[in-house]
Structures are given as structure tokens and as C-alpha cells.
Amino acid sequence: MQIGNLEIILIAVTTASACALPGVFLVLRRMTLMSDAISHAILPGIVLAFFLTHNLSSPLLILAAGATGVLTVVFVELLQKTKLVKEDAAIGLTFPALFSIGVILISRHASNIHLDIDAVLLGELAYAPLNRLKVFGSDIGPISLYVMGGLLILNLAFILIFYKELKLATFDASLAVTLGLSPVLIHYGLMTLVSMTTVGAFDAVGSILVVALIVGPPVTAYLMTDSLSRMLILSVIIGSVNAVTGYFLAFPLDVSIAGSIAVMTLLIFVTVFMIVPNRGLIAIARRHIRQKWEFAQTMLVIHLFNHEGLPEAEAESEIAHLHEHLQWEPTFASRVVRYALNNRYVSQNAAQLILTDRGRTIAQRALVQ
Amino acid sequence: MDNFLFLTRIDYTLIVVSLGAALLGTVSGALGTYAVLRRQSLLGDAISHAALPGIAVAFLLTGSKTPLILVFGAALAGWLGALAIISIVRLTRIKYDSALALVLSTFFGIGLVLYSLIQRSGNANQAGLDTFIFGQAATILKRDVITIGILGGIALITMLILWKELKLLIFDEGFAASIGFPTRLLDILLTSLLVIAIVLGLQAVGAVLMSAMLIAPAVAARQWTNKLNLMVLLAAAFGAFAGVSGTIISSSTTGLPTGPMIILCATLFVGLSIVFAPNRGLIWDTIRQRKNRRSLKIAAGRLLEEPQQESE
């Protein structure tokens, strides 16, 4: 494998990990759409900073865009505070307005700057290694690897240092306030990180697909675990798997790498959604089927229990006529009888069904409930 | 004489584009009202992004760039995306916002992969993608206006026919279900109407800004009234007005793209409504608060008078 390819994979994995970490908290705090808003709204910040520096990989760009991101959050919250606009509408109003300003700024000055909107919106991972970081004249690797590596370390450090505070503010904000923590401060800290990570990533994957990196892995991990720490670790692993498999999907087809990573994000989410125990689609379907038969068997024992010892008991417990009493399809009824016999809820005496002790307790318990 | 002809031609284009933008504003303003009231404002954003793979597949299959075919592909993919969001929310514990963000970004990713495939085969150029993301209101032709008029008209008429049902659905879904309305079907239908408004708007304002086209007129209208019928009417009017004024402003100066200008106009209406609307607006609210405080002070003063006299 060429060194360039290895560098692309490294950048992809670093970017995916750096995005997945704050994404976990966004998913749990129901604020994922804020990342969508931020990723679009930073455009005017990037443009203004670009006017000043004329360099797309300048650190000032990240700072300016990060500041625009935080400003977006402030705008959304101000709009909400008026109580005239709901949160979702506030988000949906703010980012298109800021994005429009960005587009207008670019097209007003399109003749004298070289800022490609496509580069901002779509990114191209394949070109990421072309921008090299040179220290004392020697090449030590692509700039975006260092930028994303730095952001990964920053995110990791923030989460490790404020783990307790983040956890409390996410799951019980009012308790956090009572204990003297400031959820507002944590909130803005998190939003600053999301803004900076989004900006750092736009150059590799673009501002729309960065949402897939932020939301996809945590949502997938959310289906697999109930523990915050495990969700964080799983998200990073899933993000990395998405990045690597996405690259190998794109490479032979020669298509957009970032797009392929998003495709893998969806595929892996769907796969996990299907097969994960307890919450997966297959598990849900199996549980439904099991419950259907269990319920039918309970109905059967209750029916037998109700008529037990009464004069009509003999007629009511006749296997051949059970389906009429319970208003079931004949085939369905015979299957229920077979299952009930297997489970020893009932026993067969010539053409009649007789409740066993086990069946009787089940009927009694069901009736009490 | 040449000069004169040149002017009339510009006027003609301007009229067509304004008409198209006004129609789009009407349709998306009216239907956006439902999205805003259901707190699904960002569904439009997801649908508009999810439409991209549909456009790409429609092009790959037919090889044609006929707007109607592409619109059909876009509608199908956007509709599938909306359905995916509803299913994820219903079947898992994943919340609405996460499901929306996931579908939005990954569907867009699929579209991007397909687009790079098309580009590699040398069949199309990047321009198609740019149009999708930013829209190109300036390229609206007479036949586009007719398409918008017919499809948008169908959507609006459906909305009027099902007025009572949709009203019940958005304000009290549980009650609607309990008296036997097929709420799931109505939900899908309302989403489908939204999909129509969105794919029609893609050409004018593009995927990124489409969500504001739906939300902004409705939010502005919300400030002026508490009645659904008035809100729908007002939102449609705001939408149309934003479309026309945005188009005219952008045509008056070079380098002002139409789509973003329309969005900024609509956002301006929201700002003005929030500040000036009677009853709900910020100014009205401040005056009322001040009045309340004063009457409270007078009442408190009266209560305090007696004990004060005693203490003297």
C-alpha cells in the first residue's frame, strides 16, 4: 500500500474518532441537529477568516469558524428564549440565514478569491494528504492529520476531565445544578468542541457528511449498550470501522471517499439494528411471535380453568371444538394445544384437555393480574 | 431599439422567475405551517438532502436531464428518507433528532457516491450537483413555472380537501386515532405533501436552504394569529412575498444569488414579526409587562397604606 493511501486511512480514522466522541453526548442530549446547524452556519465564519488569511488551512479559520458555531448556538437559544419560536424551528431558521450570508459573501467576491464552496460543503478526503506540514524544511506529514489528531486529543481530554460533570448534566440537569455544577458551562464547552471538530473535519469530509460522522457511530452504539463509557468506546470503534471500510469501498470504484464512509455508516447501522440482541429488529420480531403464542396458551388455560369442575366442563374442553369456544382458526387452535401439551400446561385425556397443576397456577396468576 | 429589446427580455425573465418563486413560496409556506406546528421543522431539511440519491438514480437509469424525471426521483428518495426516519423512531429507542440527522447525512452520502460515479463516466458535470445544493432560481423557465403550478396546486388542493383531518392530526393525534381516523396514513400523506413542496423548491433555493423556505413563512405567520386557517393563508402570503422580493433584489445587483436572497427576505419577515406582532410580539410583551407591573404596584400600595398608618 502506498504511503498516501495509508495517510488517507489514518486521517479518516482520526476524523471519525474525533467526531464520534462529542457525538455521543449530542445523541444523548437530543441535540444532534445542532451539529447539522453548526456545520452549515460556520460558512460565513470561514469566508471572513479566508478574506483575512487567504489560506484554507490556517488555524485562524478554525478559530473563526468555531466562534461562528458558538454564535449559532447563542442565536438559537436567544430565539427560543423569546418563547415565540420552538427549538426545532429556531435551529431551522438560524443556519440557513447564516449560510445564505456565507454564500452571498462568496459570490460577491468570487472574482478575487479562490474559495471553492464545494470544498467546504463536500470536502475531498483524497486531496487531504496533499497539504503537508513542514517543520524546518522537512516534511512530517499531512496538516489535516495533525489538526484532527489535536482535536481528537482535545475532545478526549475534555471528556476524561469532565466525565462526571458531563454525565450528570446529560442525564439529570437539575441534580447537576443542585450539586453546584453549571450545565450551561458544560453545554457551551461541548458546543465549542463540536464547532471546532466540525470545522477541522470539513476540509476532509465536508460540512454535510460530518453530520454522519458525528451522529452515525453514537446512534449505532446506542442500540448496543446502556452504559455511557461503553457507548463512548463503541462509538470510536464503530466510527473507525466505518472509515476504513468506507475507504476500501471507495477505492476500487474510484468514488467519493467521504460519501462511501457515509454509506458504510448507514449499512453498519442497519446491520446492527437487525441483529443486535434485545433491541434488534430480529429480536423484536421473535419476541412478538413468542408473546403471541404465550398469550394464546394463557387464554387456553384460563378458558379451561373457568369451566373446571362445572357441568359444561366436558363440552368446553373437547379438543375438536376448542376453536369454536375461543373463536380461533382451527389450525391455530391445534397449534396452541400442541404447544400447551409440550409445556405441560395441560394433559390429554381421550378427546378432552385437562389442566395440570402448572397450567392451573398460570391461569390463576394471569387472572389475579 | 436594441437597447429597448434587451430591457424587455430581462423583464420577461424576471417576471417568469418571480412568478416561479412566488408559487414556490405559496406552496412551501402553506405546507410548512403543518411541519412547524408539529415541531417537525427540520424534516424538510432531511427530505431535501435525502432527495439527492433519487436524482442521481433517476439520471443513471434514464440518462435524461428532464426536470420532471429528476423531480420524480427526488420525490421518491425524499419520501423513502422520511419513511426511514418514522420507522427508526417507531422501532428503536433512538430519538427523532438523531434519526433525522442520520438519514439526512447518510442519504446525502449515497447521493454523493452516485454522483461521483456519474462524473467518472463523463456523463455529467459538477454543475448538476451545485444546482441541487444551492439551487438556481435564475434558470427557472416557463415550463418549470407550469410544473410548479400544477404539482403545487395538486398538493394545496389535497390539503384543502383533507383540512379537517389534517387539523385534527396536528393538534390532537391521539383523539384523531380514537375516533377512527387512519392517523398513520394521514401522517404519511402529510409527509408526501411536504415532499412535493420540497422537491419543487430544490431547483430554486437548493437543498441546504429549503428548510428555511418551509419554516420561515410559517414561523412569521404564527406570530400574528392563533387560527390555523389564517396562519396557512398568512404563511402562503409571506412565502410568496419573500419569493418575489428576493428575486427582485437579487436581479437589481450583480453577484447576489437569488436563493439566499429569498431566504434572507423570509428571515427578515420572521424578525419583524417577532418584534412587532400584536399580542405575541416582543414590543407588545414589554408594554404589557410594564403595565402589569404598574397596576401591581398600585394594588400593593393600597394594601400597604393601612399598616403604614397604624405604625405611625
Interface residues (C-beta under 8 A of the other chain):
Chain A: V27 R30 M31 T32 L33 S35 D36 H40 L79 T82 L84 V85 K86 D88 A89 I91 G92 L93 P96 A97 F99 S100 I101 V103 I104 S107 R108 A110 I117 D118 L121 L122 I208 L209 V210 V211 A212 I214 V215 G216 P218 V219 Y222 L223 A250 L253 D254 V255 S256 A258 G259 S260 I261 A262 V263 T265 L266 F269 F273 R279 L281 I284
Chain B: V36 R39 Q40 S41 L42 G44 D45 H49 I88 L91 T92 R93 I94 K95 D97 S98 A99 L100 A101 L102 L104 S105 T106 F107 F108 G109 I110 G111 L112 V113 Y115 S116 L117 R120 Q126 L129 D130 I133 F134 V208 L209 S211 A212 L214 I215 A216 A218 V219 R222 Q223 G255 L256 P257 G259 P260 M261 I263 L264 T267 V270 I274 R280 G281 L282
